[in-house]
Amino acid sequence: MRHTARETTTQTLTRLIKAHDRQHPVTITALKEEKTEDGKKTGRLVQTTRTIEIYDFYVSDAGNILIKAMDRETGERREFRLDRLISYTIHRTSYRVARPAATEPKKRTGTGLATVTVLYPVDCPITTRVTLLADALAA
C-alpha cells in the first residue's frame, strides 16, 4: 500500500497511469463528500475504500485532476479527485468490469473558468505524458 502523503502528486499520477496502461485494478482509500439521504452534499468529508478500474484522467474546470473509473463492487462509473486520495494499492490482476461506451465530450457553456484539454499519444513514455499533463495544468 502506498500513502499519497509520502509521495508527490506526480509520482502518484505516474503510478496510476501505469496501472491504467497495464489494465491493473487499484484499491484506493479516498475522501468523498458526504451526502444526506435526499442526495444533498453536507460539506463533510468521509473516508471510503473502493477497488476501481481506471479508464480516463482529466482536469476539471476548477483545476483538479480527476480519475474516471469503474467501481468493481457496483459496476458503476465513479470519479475521484487525485488530491483526495489517501492511499492506494495496485493489483496484478486484470480488468473485468465493462467500460462505458465512448461518447462525445460535453459542450461546456460556463463562464469564468478556463477548460484545459490534454491530449497525448498512448505510445508516449509515461514520464512524457505526466510532464504534458503538468505543463497543461501550469498554463
LONUZA-851637 format. One record per residue (C-alpha): residue number from 1; residue in one letter; x, y, z. Coordinates in steps of 0.05 Angstrom, whole numbers, always signed. Example, Ala and Ser with C-alpha at 12.3 -4.5 7.8 and 13.67 -1.06 7.14 Angstrom:
<vomars>
VOMAR   resi   resn       px       py       pz
VOMAR      1      a     +246      -90     +156
VOMAR      2      s     +273      -21     +143
</vomars>
This chain:
<vomars>
VOMAR   resi   resn       px       py       pz
VOMAR      1      m       +0       +0       +0
VOMAR      2      r      +26      +69      -18
VOMAR      3      h       +7     +130      +22
VOMAR      4      t       +0     +193      -21
VOMAR      5      a      +25     +237      +36
VOMAR      6      r      +93     +203      +27
VOMAR      7      e     +100     +218      -47
VOMAR      8      t      +90     +275      -95
VOMAR      9      t      +27     +283     -137
VOMAR     10      t      +69     +269     -199
VOMAR     11      q      +93     +202     -170
VOMAR     12      t      +22     +182     -152
VOMAR     13      l       -5     +203     -220
VOMAR     14      t      +52     +166     -256
VOMAR     15      r      +37     +101     -219
VOMAR     16      l      -38     +107     -231
VOMAR     17      i      -27     +120     -306
VOMAR     18      k      +18      +58     -309
VOMAR     19      a      -36      +17     -275
VOMAR     20      h      -86      +43     -326
VOMAR     21      d      -39      +26     -384
VOMAR     22      r      -29      -44     -358
VOMAR     23      q     -103      -51     -340
VOMAR     24      h      -89      -68     -267
VOMAR     25      p     -144      -52     -217
VOMAR     26      v     -128       -6     -159
VOMAR     27      t     -156       -6      -88
VOMAR     28      i     -160      +65      -63
VOMAR     29      t     -175      +98       +3
VOMAR     30      a     -201     +168      -11
VOMAR     31      l     -242     +224      +19
VOMAR     32      k     -310     +237      -10
VOMAR     33      e     -362     +289       +6
VOMAR     34      e     -417     +263      +50
VOMAR     35      k     -489     +267      +24
VOMAR     36      t     -556     +267      +60
VOMAR     37      e     -610     +215      +45
VOMAR     38      d     -640     +261       -8
VOMAR     39      g     -573     +269      -43
VOMAR     40      k     -552     +338      -19
VOMAR     41      k     -479     +349       -2
VOMAR     42      t     -464     +365      +71
VOMAR     43      g     -394     +392      +61
VOMAR     44      r     -364     +340     +107
VOMAR     45      l     -311     +293      +80
VOMAR     46      v     -315     +219      +97
VOMAR     47      q     -266     +163      +82
VOMAR     48      t     -284     +108      +32
VOMAR     49      t     -247      +48       +5
VOMAR     50      r     -261      +21      -65
VOMAR     51      t     -229      -24     -117
VOMAR     52      i     -231      +12     -183
VOMAR     53      e     -212       +1     -256
VOMAR     54      i     -187      +67     -285
VOMAR     55      y     -207      +86     -355
VOMAR     56      d     -190     +160     -360
VOMAR     57      f     -158     +221     -328
VOMAR     58      y     -178     +293     -338
VOMAR     59      v     -172     +362     -309
VOMAR     60      s     -235     +395     -282
VOMAR     61      d     -255     +467     -294
VOMAR     62      a     -231     +481     -223
VOMAR     63      g     -162     +453     -240
VOMAR     64      n     -168     +387     -202
VOMAR     65      i     -140     +323     -232
VOMAR     66      l     -197     +273     -235
VOMAR     67      i     -194     +198     -243
VOMAR     68      k     -251     +166     -282
VOMAR     69      a     -261      +93     -262
VOMAR     70      m     -308      +35     -257
VOMAR     71      d     -325      +11     -187
VOMAR     72      r     -314      -64     -183
VOMAR     73      e     -366      -74     -129
VOMAR     74      t     -424      -38     -162
VOMAR     75      g     -401      -36     -235
VOMAR     76      e     -417      +39     -237
VOMAR     77      r     -376      +97     -262
VOMAR     78      r     -341     +138     -208
VOMAR     79      e     -296     +199     -208
VOMAR     80      f     -243     +212     -155
VOMAR     81      r     -201     +274     -143
VOMAR     82      l     -127     +258     -142
VOMAR     83      d     -115     +306      -84
VOMAR     84      r     -165     +269      -41
VOMAR     85      l     -131     +201      -46
VOMAR     86      i     -102     +177      +20
VOMAR     87      s      -71     +111       -2
VOMAR     88      y      -74      +61      -59
VOMAR     89      t      -53      -10      -77
VOMAR     90      i      -43      -32     -149
VOMAR     91      h      -63     -104     -162
VOMAR     92      r      -31     -153     -211
VOMAR     93      t      -97     -179     -238
VOMAR     94      s     -132     -152     -299
VOMAR     95      y     -196     -112     -311
VOMAR     96      r     -263     -148     -311
VOMAR     97      v     -316      -92     -310
VOMAR     98      a     -344      -69     -377
VOMAR     99      r     -322       +1     -397
VOMAR    100      p     -371      +56     -414
VOMAR    101      a     -381      +69     -488
VOMAR    102      a     -340     +127     -515
VOMAR    103      t     -384     +188     -524
VOMAR    104      e     -374     +258     -550
VOMAR    105      p     -347     +305     -496
VOMAR    106      k     -398     +351     -464
VOMAR    107      k     -402     +420     -492
VOMAR    108      r     -387     +468     -435
VOMAR    109      t     -421     +535     -434
VOMAR    110      g     -395     +561     -368
VOMAR    111      t     -361     +628     -357
VOMAR    112      g     -304     +649     -314
VOMAR    113      l     -263     +585     -314
VOMAR    114      a     -217     +560     -368
VOMAR    115      t     -220     +489     -394
VOMAR    116      v     -156     +451     -402
VOMAR    117      t     -155     +395     -453
VOMAR    118      v      -95     +349     -452
VOMAR    119      l      -83     +300     -509
VOMAR    120      y      -24     +254     -511
VOMAR    121      p       -5     +194     -553
VOMAR    122      v      -14     +126     -520
VOMAR    123      d      +54     +101     -543
VOMAR    124      c      +88     +160     -510
VOMAR    125      p     +131     +143     -448
VOMAR    126      i      +95     +152     -382
VOMAR    127      t     +141     +207     -357
VOMAR    128      t     +127     +248     -420
VOMAR    129      r      +52     +242     -410
VOMAR    130      v      +57     +264     -338
VOMAR    131      t     +100     +323     -359
VOMAR    132      l      +49     +342     -413
VOMAR    133      l       -7     +340     -361
VOMAR    134      a      +34     +381     -311
VOMAR    135      d      +50     +433     -365
VOMAR    136      a      -23     +438     -384
VOMAR    137      l      -42     +450     -311
VOMAR    138      a      +11     +504     -303
VOMAR    139      a      -12     +541     -366
</vomars>
